[in-house]
Structure formats: C-alpha cells, structure tokens
Amino acid sequence: MRIYIFRSEARPELQAFADDRWGRNLPRQFAPWHVTGVITEDRHPPFRLPRREIEAAIAAHGYQLWRIKRNGTDKSSD
C-alpha cells in the first residue's frame, strides 16, 4: 500500500496517513490538508510508527491521525 502523509493547516501539529493522495477521507474539521510526503511499499513510516497499524487504521477508517509533539519528536497516534 502506498501511504500519503498529510499536515493540517488548521492544526499544524496534526498529521495524517491515508491511501488516497487527495485526502478525501480526512476529517474536515482540520482542513485544509496538504500532502507532505509519500511512503512507498518498500519504505518505513517516520518516527518508527508501525506500518501494520497504519494500514489497519486506513483499512478501517480511511486514515490515521498522529501529532508532532512541540519538541519535534512525535508520536501520539490517534
């Protein structure tokens, strides 16, 4: 699965993963969303986030949200 990485303009610390490059399934309350990267099938997600869990969330909900902590290290996954 090719996974697209998005950033919310409304809440810049909020990021999302989705398999739709247009982000049509992303929550509208945090729009607009901007693509910031793509994870191809042979690459690992950033911050050691587990690809299997990301793919499961996308299959179930169409996306997975996560936040960048203020110190720049991540990792809160929603």
N, CA, C and O atoms as CSV, one atom per row, in Angstrom:
chain,resi,resn,atom,element,x,y,z
A,1,MET,N,N,0.852,-1.188,0.000
A,1,MET,CA,C,0.000,0.000,0.000
A,1,MET,C,C,0.891,1.242,0.000
A,1,MET,O,O,1.838,1.333,0.781
A,2,ARG,N,N,0.589,2.178,-0.861
A,2,ARG,CA,C,1.255,3.475,-0.871
A,2,ARG,C,C,0.504,4.361,0.126
A,2,ARG,O,O,-0.719,4.484,0.059
A,3,ILE,N,N,1.241,4.969,1.040
A,3,ILE,CA,C,0.647,5.779,2.099
A,3,ILE,C,C,1.073,7.234,1.921
A,3,ILE,O,O,2.260,7.532,1.789
A,4,TYR,N,N,0.100,8.126,1.919
A,4,TYR,CA,C,0.377,9.558,1.790
A,4,TYR,C,C,0.360,10.198,3.169
A,4,TYR,O,O,-0.450,9.846,4.027
A,5,ILE,N,N,1.264,11.139,3.364
A,5,ILE,CA,C,1.365,11.856,4.632
A,5,ILE,C,C,0.797,13.258,4.419
A,5,ILE,O,O,1.129,13.931,3.444
A,6,PHE,N,N,-0.054,13.683,5.333
A,6,PHE,CA,C,-0.702,14.990,5.247
A,6,PHE,C,C,-0.440,15.806,6.506
A,6,PHE,O,O,-0.172,15.255,7.573
A,7,ARG,N,N,-0.522,17.117,6.366
A,7,ARG,CA,C,-0.445,18.040,7.501
A,7,ARG,C,C,-1.679,18.924,7.462
A,7,ARG,O,O,-2.088,19.396,6.401
A,8,SER,N,N,-2.262,19.140,8.621
A,8,SER,CA,C,-3.428,20.004,8.737
A,8,SER,C,C,-2.974,21.459,8.779
A,8,SER,O,O,-2.071,21.810,9.538
A,9,GLU,N,N,-3.589,22.291,7.974
A,9,GLU,CA,C,-3.290,23.725,8.042
A,9,GLU,C,C,-3.954,24.350,9.267
A,9,GLU,O,O,-3.422,25.295,9.849
A,10,ALA,N,N,-5.103,23.828,9.655
A,10,ALA,CA,C,-5.835,24.357,10.809
A,10,ALA,C,C,-5.103,24.059,12.120
A,10,ALA,O,O,-5.127,24.871,13.045
A,11,ARG,N,N,-4.451,22.893,12.196
A,11,ARG,CA,C,-3.691,22.488,13.390
A,11,ARG,C,C,-2.377,21.887,12.919
A,11,ARG,O,O,-2.288,20.672,12.743
A,12,PRO,N,N,-1.360,22.706,12.711
A,12,PRO,CA,C,-0.109,22.243,12.099
A,12,PRO,C,C,0.585,21.077,12.799
A,12,PRO,O,O,1.361,20.363,12.164
A,13,GLU,N,N,0.328,20.867,14.088
A,13,GLU,CA,C,0.934,19.719,14.765
A,13,GLU,C,C,0.230,18.412,14.406
A,13,GLU,O,O,0.743,17.335,14.708
A,14,LEU,N,N,-0.929,18.491,13.770
A,14,LEU,CA,C,-1.715,17.315,13.421
A,14,LEU,C,C,-1.334,16.824,12.029
A,14,LEU,O,O,-1.338,17.577,11.056
A,15,GLN,N,N,-1.008,15.549,11.968
A,15,GLN,CA,C,-0.629,14.883,10.720
A,15,GLN,C,C,-1.613,13.741,10.469
A,15,GLN,O,O,-2.373,13.353,11.357
A,16,ALA,N,N,-1.586,13.220,9.269
A,16,ALA,CA,C,-2.446,12.080,8.952
A,16,ALA,C,C,-1.791,11.210,7.898
A,16,ALA,O,O,-0.987,11.676,7.091
A,17,PHE,N,N,-2.149,9.941,7.922
A,17,PHE,CA,C,-1.781,8.999,6.876
A,17,PHE,C,C,-3.070,8.607,6.162
A,17,PHE,O,O,-4.111,8.446,6.800
A,18,ALA,N,N,-3.004,8.455,4.854
A,18,ALA,CA,C,-4.157,7.988,4.079
A,18,ALA,C,C,-3.641,7.323,2.808
A,18,ALA,O,O,-2.520,7.587,2.374
A,19,ASP,N,N,-4.465,6.458,2.211
A,19,ASP,CA,C,-4.058,5.836,0.954
A,19,ASP,C,C,-4.607,6.579,-0.261
A,19,ASP,O,O,-4.335,6.196,-1.399
A,20,ASP,N,N,-5.367,7.623,-0.029
A,20,ASP,CA,C,-5.920,8.460,-1.099
A,20,ASP,C,C,-5.072,9.724,-1.197
A,20,ASP,O,O,-5.025,10.514,-0.254
A,21,ARG,N,N,-4.406,9.920,-2.323
A,21,ARG,CA,C,-3.490,11.064,-2.432
A,21,ARG,C,C,-4.180,12.413,-2.346
A,21,ARG,O,O,-3.510,13.431,-2.177
A,22,TRP,N,N,-5.485,12.447,-2.457
A,22,TRP,CA,C,-6.241,13.706,-2.346
A,22,TRP,C,C,-6.750,13.936,-0.927
A,22,TRP,O,O,-7.227,15.028,-0.618
A,23,GLY,N,N,-6.659,12.928,-0.058
A,23,GLY,CA,C,-7.079,13.076,1.326
A,23,GLY,C,C,-8.573,13.263,1.504
A,23,GLY,O,O,-9.002,13.938,2.441
A,24,ARG,N,N,-9.366,12.686,0.634
A,24,ARG,CA,C,-10.818,12.879,0.683
A,24,ARG,C,C,-11.471,12.320,1.936
A,24,ARG,O,O,-12.563,12.756,2.299
A,25,ASN,N,N,-10.832,11.366,2.608
A,25,ASN,CA,C,-11.414,10.775,3.817
A,25,ASN,C,C,-10.975,11.477,5.098
A,25,ASN,O,O,-11.455,11.138,6.180
A,26,LEU,N,N,-10.086,12.433,4.994
A,26,LEU,CA,C,-9.562,13.084,6.200
A,26,LEU,C,C,-10.622,13.959,6.858
A,26,LEU,O,O,-11.490,14.503,6.175
A,27,PRO,N,N,-10.557,14.097,8.183
A,27,PRO,CA,C,-11.562,14.887,8.913
A,27,PRO,C,C,-11.613,16.346,8.442
A,27,PRO,O,O,-10.602,17.048,8.442
A,28,ARG,N,N,-12.785,16.775,8.051
A,28,ARG,CA,C,-12.969,18.126,7.506
A,28,ARG,C,C,-12.730,19.235,8.530
A,28,ARG,O,O,-12.364,20.352,8.164
A,29,GLN,N,N,-12.937,18.926,9.817
A,29,GLN,CA,C,-12.769,19.975,10.831
A,29,GLN,C,C,-11.316,20.439,10.953
A,29,GLN,O,O,-11.050,21.486,11.542
A,30,PHE,N,N,-10.375,19.670,10.402
A,30,PHE,CA,C,-8.965,20.055,10.454
A,30,PHE,C,C,-8.431,20.483,9.080
A,30,PHE,O,O,-7.227,20.684,8.919
A,31,ALA,N,N,-9.302,20.617,8.112
A,31,ALA,CA,C,-8.930,21.021,6.752
A,31,ALA,C,C,-8.531,22.501,6.734
A,31,ALA,O,O,-8.900,23.251,7.638
A,32,PRO,N,N,-7.807,22.911,5.748
A,32,PRO,CA,C,-7.331,22.109,4.621
A,32,PRO,C,C,-6.128,21.243,5.006
A,32,PRO,O,O,-5.364,21.557,5.918
A,33,TRP,N,N,-5.999,20.140,4.266
A,33,TRP,CA,C,-4.903,19.202,4.440
A,33,TRP,C,C,-3.942,19.354,3.265
A,33,TRP,O,O,-4.367,19.595,2.135
A,34,HIS,N,N,-2.662,19.215,3.532
A,34,HIS,CA,C,-1.645,19.325,2.484
A,34,HIS,C,C,-0.763,18.081,2.504
A,34,HIS,O,O,-0.311,17.651,3.565
A,35,VAL,N,N,-0.523,17.510,1.338
A,35,VAL,CA,C,0.365,16.357,1.236
A,35,VAL,C,C,1.789,16.822,1.522
A,35,VAL,O,O,2.260,17.807,0.953
A,36,THR,N,N,2.464,16.101,2.412
A,36,THR,CA,C,3.847,16.447,2.738
A,36,THR,C,C,4.817,15.329,2.376
A,36,THR,O,O,6.033,15.510,2.446
A,37,GLY,N,N,4.280,14.170,1.988
A,37,GLY,CA,C,5.157,13.073,1.614
A,37,GLY,C,C,4.382,11.837,1.236
A,37,GLY,O,O,3.156,11.786,1.331
A,38,VAL,N,N,5.125,10.851,0.807
A,38,VAL,CA,C,4.533,9.562,0.438
A,38,VAL,C,C,5.476,8.464,0.921
A,38,VAL,O,O,6.698,8.601,0.867
A,39,ILE,N,N,4.881,7.381,1.391
A,39,ILE,CA,C,5.651,6.224,1.830
A,39,ILE,C,C,5.337,5.101,0.857
A,39,ILE,O,O,4.222,4.579,0.845
A,40,THR,N,N,6.300,4.733,0.055
A,40,THR,CA,C,6.098,3.644,-0.890
A,40,THR,C,C,6.154,2.313,-0.149
A,40,THR,O,O,6.523,2.246,1.024
A,41,GLU,N,N,5.783,1.272,-0.856
A,41,GLU,CA,C,5.688,-0.057,-0.254
A,41,GLU,C,C,7.001,-0.534,0.355
A,41,GLU,O,O,6.992,-1.339,1.286
A,42,ASP,N,N,8.120,-0.053,-0.153
A,42,ASP,CA,C,9.428,-0.502,0.319
A,42,ASP,C,C,10.048,0.422,1.377
A,42,ASP,O,O,11.217,0.256,1.725
A,43,ARG,N,N,9.287,1.384,1.888
A,43,ARG,CA,C,9.795,2.342,2.877
A,43,ARG,C,C,9.077,2.210,4.210
A,43,ARG,O,O,7.958,1.704,4.282
A,44,HIS,N,N,9.739,2.674,5.264
A,44,HIS,CA,C,9.157,2.663,6.598
A,44,HIS,C,C,8.550,4.024,6.906
A,44,HIS,O,O,9.060,5.038,6.430
A,45,PRO,N,N,7.477,4.077,7.688
A,45,PRO,CA,C,6.890,5.341,8.118
A,45,PRO,C,C,7.861,6.116,9.017
A,45,PRO,O,O,8.787,5.536,9.582
A,46,PRO,N,N,7.645,7.415,9.142
A,46,PRO,CA,C,8.516,8.225,10.002
A,46,PRO,C,C,8.330,7.893,11.483
A,46,PRO,O,O,7.317,7.321,11.885
A,47,PHE,N,N,9.320,8.261,12.272
A,47,PHE,CA,C,9.276,8.141,13.736
A,47,PHE,C,C,9.026,6.715,14.217
A,47,PHE,O,O,8.518,6.506,15.318
A,48,ARG,N,N,9.382,5.743,13.393
A,48,ARG,CA,C,9.211,4.324,13.745
A,48,ARG,C,C,7.761,3.947,14.040
A,48,ARG,O,O,7.501,3.009,14.793
A,49,LEU,N,N,6.842,4.661,13.462
A,49,LEU,CA,C,5.434,4.295,13.614
A,49,LEU,C,C,5.204,2.979,12.874
A,49,LEU,O,O,5.728,2.798,11.776
A,50,PRO,N,N,4.440,2.066,13.445
A,50,PRO,CA,C,4.276,0.733,12.851
A,50,PRO,C,C,3.382,0.737,11.610
A,50,PRO,O,O,2.197,1.066,11.675
A,51,ARG,N,N,3.972,0.370,10.503
A,51,ARG,CA,C,3.258,0.349,9.225
A,51,ARG,C,C,2.004,-0.526,9.294
A,51,ARG,O,O,0.962,-0.152,8.755
A,52,ARG,N,N,2.094,-1.670,9.944
A,52,ARG,CA,C,0.951,-2.585,10.037
A,52,ARG,C,C,-0.249,-1.901,10.697
A,52,ARG,O,O,-1.382,-2.062,10.243
A,53,GLU,N,N,-0.005,-1.140,11.764
A,53,GLU,CA,C,-1.093,-0.428,12.451
A,53,GLU,C,C,-1.647,0.715,11.592
A,53,GLU,O,O,-2.852,0.966,11.590
A,54,ILE,N,N,-0.779,1.390,10.879
A,54,ILE,CA,C,-1.228,2.457,9.986
A,54,ILE,C,C,-2.133,1.878,8.906
A,54,ILE,O,O,-3.210,2.413,8.643
A,55,GLU,N,N,-1.705,0.797,8.284
A,55,GLU,CA,C,-2.507,0.170,7.228
A,55,GLU,C,C,-3.839,-0.343,7.762
A,55,GLU,O,O,-4.857,-0.247,7.077
A,56,ALA,N,N,-3.843,-0.891,8.986
A,56,ALA,CA,C,-5.093,-1.372,9.584
A,56,ALA,C,C,-6.049,-0.199,9.842
A,56,ALA,O,O,-7.249,-0.323,9.593
A,57,ALA,N,N,-5.546,0.920,10.329
A,57,ALA,CA,C,-6.393,2.098,10.575
A,57,ALA,C,C,-6.946,2.647,9.264
A,57,ALA,O,O,-8.108,3.047,9.195
A,58,ILE,N,N,-6.114,2.667,8.225
A,58,ILE,CA,C,-6.585,3.145,6.921
A,58,ILE,C,C,-7.669,2.220,6.380
A,58,ILE,O,O,-8.670,2.688,5.839
A,59,ALA,N,N,-7.478,0.922,6.522
A,59,ALA,CA,C,-8.491,-0.031,6.053
A,59,ALA,C,C,-9.805,0.132,6.810
A,59,ALA,O,O,-10.880,0.007,6.224
A,60,ALA,N,N,-9.723,0.410,8.108
A,60,ALA,CA,C,-10.930,0.523,8.932
A,60,ALA,C,C,-11.598,1.889,8.833
A,60,ALA,O,O,-12.826,1.970,8.817
A,61,HIS,N,N,-10.813,2.965,8.767
A,61,HIS,CA,C,-11.363,4.322,8.870
A,61,HIS,C,C,-11.047,5.232,7.687
A,61,HIS,O,O,-11.631,6.309,7.563
A,62,GLY,N,N,-10.134,4.811,6.821
A,62,GLY,CA,C,-9.739,5.631,5.685
A,62,GLY,C,C,-8.553,6.534,5.974
A,62,GLY,O,O,-8.046,7.186,5.061
A,63,TYR,N,N,-8.099,6.590,7.218
A,63,TYR,CA,C,-6.960,7.423,7.595
A,63,TYR,C,C,-6.492,7.055,8.997
A,63,TYR,O,O,-7.164,6.315,9.716
A,64,GLN,N,N,-5.331,7.582,9.373
A,64,GLN,CA,C,-4.869,7.531,10.756
A,64,GLN,C,C,-4.273,8.897,11.080
A,64,GLN,O,O,-3.460,9.421,10.318
A,65,LEU,N,N,-4.677,9.469,12.204
A,65,LEU,CA,C,-4.148,10.753,12.658
A,65,LEU,C,C,-2.969,10.531,13.596
A,65,LEU,O,O,-2.891,9.513,14.283
A,66,TRP,N,N,-2.056,11.494,13.615
A,66,TRP,CA,C,-0.958,11.490,14.573
A,66,TRP,C,C,-0.487,12.923,14.748
A,66,TRP,O,O,-0.728,13.775,13.893
A,67,ARG,N,N,0.190,13.183,15.865
A,67,ARG,CA,C,0.621,14.542,16.182
A,67,ARG,C,C,2.119,14.614,16.371
A,67,ARG,O,O,2.756,13.674,16.846
A,68,ILE,N,N,2.659,15.744,15.989
A,68,ILE,CA,C,4.059,16.054,16.266
A,68,ILE,C,C,4.078,16.788,17.601
A,68,ILE,O,O,3.378,17.784,17.780
A,69,LYS,N,N,4.872,16.298,18.522
A,69,LYS,CA,C,4.995,16.991,19.800
A,69,LYS,C,C,5.756,18.290,19.581
A,69,LYS,O,O,6.527,18.417,18.630
A,70,ARG,N,N,5.540,19.228,20.445
A,70,ARG,CA,C,6.161,20.542,20.298
A,70,ARG,C,C,7.682,20.503,20.239
A,70,ARG,O,O,8.289,21.375,19.618
A,71,ASN,N,N,8.307,19.526,20.862
A,71,ASN,CA,C,9.759,19.440,20.807
A,71,ASN,C,C,10.250,18.799,19.512
A,71,ASN,O,O,11.453,18.622,19.318
A,72,GLY,N,N,9.301,18.446,18.615
A,72,GLY,CA,C,9.641,17.936,17.308
A,72,GLY,C,C,9.834,16.436,17.233
A,72,GLY,O,O,10.155,15.924,16.160
A,73,THR,N,N,9.659,15.735,18.286
A,73,THR,CA,C,9.851,14.278,18.264
A,73,THR,C,C,8.623,13.457,18.021
A,73,THR,O,O,9.043,12.308,18.157
A,74,ASP,N,N,7.729,13.407,17.823
A,74,ASP,CA,C,6.452,12.818,17.629
A,74,ASP,C,C,5.909,12.113,18.817
A,74,ASP,O,O,6.387,12.128,19.951
A,75,LYS,N,N,4.999,11.582,18.466
A,75,LYS,CA,C,4.468,10.293,18.314
A,75,LYS,C,C,3.125,10.007,18.863
A,75,LYS,O,O,2.867,8.827,19.102
A,76,SER,N,N,2.326,10.816,19.073
A,76,SER,CA,C,0.980,10.482,19.511
A,76,SER,C,C,0.179,10.060,18.310
A,76,SER,O,O,0.005,10.830,17.365
A,77,SER,N,N,-0.298,8.866,18.341
A,77,SER,CA,C,-1.106,8.338,17.260
A,77,SER,C,C,-2.552,8.308,17.725
A,77,SER,O,O,-2.830,7.844,18.831
A,78,ASP,N,N,-3.454,8.778,16.930
A,78,ASP,CA,C,-4.883,8.785,17.294
A,78,ASP,C,C,-5.624,7.748,16.492
A,78,ASP,O,O,-6.836,7.595,16.650
